[in-house]
Amino acid sequence: MALGTPKPLAEVLPQPPKPGSAWMKTLFFLFNTSVFGVGYLAFDYATEIQPATGTGSAPQGDTWRRFVTHVNNLDTADPADDSEFTVDIANWTSAGWDNSWTSADYTAVGNAMQSFIGIIGTHMSTNYTIVDTDAYAMAFHEYGYTEGDPPRQPPFVKSGPPENKFSWNLVGTGAGSALPPQVASTITEMTPSRRNWGRLYLPGITTANVGTNGRWLTATVDAWAQAYEQMVLALATAGFYVVVPTTTVSGQPARTLQVITGVQCDDVPDVQRRRRYRDPKHVHALP
């Protein structure tokens, strides 16, 4: 199926706000312009990224890293009952896109993530362990790339094995009992294009974080938001930017990374149905 002719970027993506806060550093949008031409120049704070021509752990093109954090549910031996959440990060060195990730780069990212991971652990049940975080190289395919039979158009190059691993082995220390595993808190990554906001779903939260009205406690919500904000700011200070990969904007194909401009948490519990227990331990059937 044809992708169609994309609209000019200035028509489908809003201009980012002017710099002026710690959220708004050098980088706002990163555009793949293989179809859009020099459309990224319509924006005050943007740079071009190139699509990948290779696959695996060393795609030839502009790359970022996806950090996948794994959380083990000790109440079940089924790995399918474990959880994960992801953060996408771009490397920006000396006012330029940087595809190389050194051991020092990973150390800087790990140091920024460690405090956030620790705060999450204080609200997590002792039945859960934040095991580790794997870093995968990510890249966009060119516009119109197809594979498979029937043909499909995956936006991302397949990642190879992780390039780096942070081992946490952090057992939750939250008071109270574990909530059902499908109950989660949402951390929203705000971007200039609201329809493309990113989200993290935090697992393993305990009953001590729930008020009598069934909402998350205000102090808990504030702790999550502030911990994520501090991670983002620490990363930006070190030259790394949390991004939301965007593949469609207003019905048009896009190969864009939007740098987040804020974080939002609220007191409404969310649900991740795929985290629901697969095998009941007790069944009472009648008659």
Helices and strands as residue ranges (DSSP letters): H 9-12, E 29-32, G 39-42, E 46-49, E 64-73, G 79-81, E 83-93, E 96-97, H 103-122, E 128-138, E 164-171, E 183-190, G 194-196, E 198-202, G 207-209, H 218-237, E 240-249, E 252-259, E 262-265, E 270-271, G 273-275
